[in-house]
Amino acid sequence: MFNIIDKNMFNAYNTLNGMDRDLLLIAKDDEFGRKLQDLGLLTRKRAPKRSGDY
């Protein structure tokens, strides 16, 4: 029984370890993704300046 569990844990760890490296490579230089995120940024308009009424 422990051999099956050990094998499954080993396979899961190897899969996650490989995905970790792949995600780091993708995130390393994702210019297109950064441009898409920048397009979605909201910019607030400045409030009008108050006159010297106070």
MARROGU-743732 format. One record per residue: residue in one letter; x negated, y negated, z of N, C-alpha, C in turn. Coordinates in Angstrom, 1 decimal. Atoms other than C-alpha are relative to their C-alpha. Layout:
+-------+--------+--------+--------+--------+--------+--------+--------+--------+--------+
| mardo |    n_u |    n_v |    n_w |   ca_u |   ca_v |   ca_w |    c_u |    c_v |    c_w |
+-------+--------+--------+--------+--------+--------+--------+--------+--------+--------+
|     a |      X |      Y |      Z |      X |      Y |      Z |      X |      Y |      Z |
...
+-------+--------+--------+--------+--------+--------+--------+--------+--------+--------+
end
This chain:
+-------+--------+--------+--------+--------+--------+--------+--------+--------+--------+
| mardo |    n_u |    n_v |    n_w |   ca_u |   ca_v |   ca_w |    c_u |    c_v |    c_w |
+-------+--------+--------+--------+--------+--------+--------+--------+--------+--------+
|     m |   -0.8 |    1.2 |    0.0 |    0.0 |    0.0 |    0.0 |   -0.9 |   -1.3 |    0.0 |
|     f |    0.9 |    1.2 |   -0.1 |   -2.8 |   -2.5 |    0.9 |   -0.7 |   -0.2 |   -1.4 |
|     n |    0.7 |    0.1 |    1.3 |   -4.5 |   -1.8 |   -2.5 |    0.9 |   -0.8 |   -1.0 |
|     i |   -0.9 |    0.7 |    0.9 |   -1.4 |   -3.0 |   -4.4 |    0.1 |   -1.5 |    0.4 |
|     i |   -0.1 |    1.4 |   -0.5 |   -1.1 |   -6.1 |   -2.2 |   -1.2 |   -0.8 |   -0.3 |
|     d |    1.3 |    0.7 |    0.2 |   -4.8 |   -6.9 |   -2.5 |   -0.1 |   -0.3 |   -1.5 |
|     k |    0.1 |    0.2 |    1.4 |   -4.6 |   -6.5 |   -6.3 |    0.9 |   -1.1 |   -0.4 |
|     n |   -1.0 |    1.1 |    0.4 |   -1.5 |   -8.8 |   -6.6 |   -0.6 |   -1.3 |    0.5 |
|     m |    0.6 |    1.2 |   -0.5 |   -3.2 |  -11.4 |   -4.4 |   -1.2 |   -0.5 |   -0.8 |
|     f |    1.2 |    0.3 |    0.8 |   -6.4 |  -11.2 |   -6.4 |    0.5 |   -0.6 |   -1.4 |
|     n |   -0.5 |    0.4 |    1.3 |   -4.4 |  -11.6 |   -9.7 |    0.6 |   -1.4 |    0.1 |
|     a |   -0.6 |    1.3 |   -0.2 |   -2.4 |  -14.6 |   -8.3 |   -1.1 |   -1.0 |    0.2 |
|     y |    1.1 |    1.0 |   -0.3 |   -5.6 |  -16.3 |   -7.0 |   -0.8 |   -0.3 |   -1.3 |
|     n |    0.7 |    0.2 |    1.3 |   -7.4 |  -15.8 |  -10.4 |    0.9 |   -0.9 |   -0.9 |
|     t |   -0.8 |    0.8 |    0.8 |   -4.4 |  -17.3 |  -12.2 |    0.0 |   -1.4 |    0.4 |
|     l |    0.0 |    1.4 |   -0.5 |   -4.2 |  -20.3 |  -10.0 |   -1.3 |   -0.7 |   -0.1 |
|     n |    1.3 |    0.6 |    0.2 |   -7.9 |  -20.8 |  -10.1 |   -0.2 |   -0.5 |   -1.4 |
|     g |    0.1 |    0.4 |    1.4 |   -7.8 |  -20.9 |  -13.9 |    0.8 |   -1.2 |   -0.3 |
|     m |   -0.9 |    1.1 |    0.2 |   -4.9 |  -23.3 |  -13.9 |   -0.6 |   -1.3 |    0.6 |
|     d |    0.6 |    1.1 |   -0.7 |   -6.7 |  -25.6 |  -11.5 |   -1.1 |   -0.7 |   -0.9 |
|     r |    1.0 |    0.5 |    0.9 |   -9.6 |  -26.0 |  -13.9 |    0.6 |   -0.6 |   -1.3 |
|     d |   -0.7 |    0.6 |    1.2 |   -7.3 |  -26.5 |  -16.9 |    0.6 |   -1.3 |    0.2 |
|     l |   -0.6 |    1.3 |   -0.3 |   -5.4 |  -29.2 |  -15.2 |   -1.0 |   -1.1 |    0.2 |
|     l |    1.1 |    1.0 |   -0.1 |   -8.6 |  -31.0 |  -14.3 |   -0.5 |   -0.5 |   -1.3 |
|     l |    0.5 |    0.4 |    1.3 |   -9.7 |  -31.0 |  -17.9 |    1.1 |   -0.8 |   -0.7 |
|     i |   -1.1 |    0.8 |    0.7 |   -6.3 |  -32.3 |  -19.1 |    0.0 |   -1.4 |    0.6 |
|     a |   -0.1 |    1.3 |   -0.7 |   -6.2 |  -35.0 |  -16.4 |   -1.2 |   -0.9 |   -0.2 |
|     k |    1.3 |    0.7 |    0.1 |   -9.8 |  -36.0 |  -17.0 |    0.1 |   -1.2 |   -1.0 |
|     d |   -0.1 |    1.1 |    1.0 |   -9.1 |  -38.1 |  -20.1 |    1.3 |    0.1 |   -0.8 |
|     d |   -1.3 |   -0.1 |    0.6 |   -5.5 |  -38.4 |  -20.9 |    0.5 |   -1.4 |   -0.4 |
|     e |   -0.3 |    1.3 |    0.4 |   -5.3 |  -41.7 |  -22.7 |    1.5 |   -0.2 |   -0.4 |
|     f |   -1.4 |    0.1 |    0.4 |   -1.9 |  -41.0 |  -24.3 |    0.9 |    0.0 |    1.2 |
|     g |   -0.8 |    0.0 |   -1.2 |   -0.4 |  -40.2 |  -20.9 |   -0.1 |   -1.3 |    0.7 |
|     r |    0.1 |    1.2 |   -0.7 |   -1.8 |  -43.3 |  -19.4 |    0.8 |   -1.1 |   -0.8 |
|     k |   -0.7 |    1.0 |    0.8 |   -0.3 |  -45.4 |  -22.3 |    1.5 |    0.2 |    0.3 |
|     l |   -1.4 |   -0.2 |   -0.3 |    3.1 |  -43.8 |  -21.7 |    0.4 |   -0.5 |    1.4 |
|     q |   -0.3 |    0.5 |   -1.4 |    2.9 |  -44.5 |  -18.0 |    0.0 |   -1.6 |    0.0 |
|     d |    0.1 |    1.4 |    0.0 |    1.9 |  -48.1 |  -18.7 |    1.3 |   -0.6 |   -0.7 |
|     l |   -1.2 |    0.5 |    0.6 |    4.9 |  -48.6 |  -21.0 |    1.2 |    0.0 |    1.0 |
|     g |   -1.1 |   -0.1 |   -0.9 |    7.2 |  -47.5 |  -18.2 |   -0.1 |   -0.9 |    1.2 |
|     l |    0.1 |    0.9 |   -1.1 |    5.9 |  -50.1 |  -15.7 |    0.9 |   -1.2 |   -0.1 |
|     l |   -0.9 |    1.2 |    0.0 |    8.3 |  -52.8 |  -14.7 |   -0.8 |   -1.2 |    0.5 |
|     t |    0.6 |    1.2 |   -0.5 |    7.0 |  -56.3 |  -14.4 |    1.1 |   -0.9 |    0.5 |
|     r |   -1.0 |    0.9 |   -0.6 |    8.9 |  -58.7 |  -12.2 |   -0.3 |   -1.4 |   -0.5 |
|     k |    0.1 |    1.4 |    0.4 |    9.6 |  -62.2 |  -13.3 |   -0.3 |   -0.8 |    1.2 |
|     r |    0.3 |    0.8 |   -1.2 |    8.3 |  -64.9 |  -11.1 |    1.2 |   -0.9 |    0.3 |
|     a |   -1.1 |    0.8 |   -0.4 |   10.8 |  -66.9 |   -9.2 |   -0.4 |   -1.5 |   -0.4 |
|     p |    0.3 |    1.4 |    0.4 |   11.1 |  -70.5 |  -10.3 |   -0.6 |   -0.8 |    1.2 |
|     k |    0.6 |    0.8 |   -1.0 |    9.0 |  -73.0 |   -8.4 |    1.0 |   -1.0 |    0.7 |
|     r |   -0.9 |    0.9 |   -0.7 |   10.8 |  -75.0 |   -5.7 |   -0.4 |   -1.5 |   -0.2 |
|     s |    0.3 |    1.4 |    0.1 |   11.0 |  -78.7 |   -6.0 |   -0.3 |   -0.4 |    1.5 |
|     g |    0.4 |    0.5 |   -1.3 |    9.7 |  -80.7 |   -3.0 |    1.1 |   -0.5 |    0.9 |
|     d |   -1.2 |    0.4 |   -0.7 |   13.1 |  -80.8 |   -1.3 |   -0.1 |    0.2 |    1.5 |
|     y |    0.0 |   -0.2 |   -1.4 |   12.0 |  -79.7 |    2.1 |   -0.8 |   -1.0 |    0.7 |
+-------+--------+--------+--------+--------+--------+--------+--------+--------+--------+
end
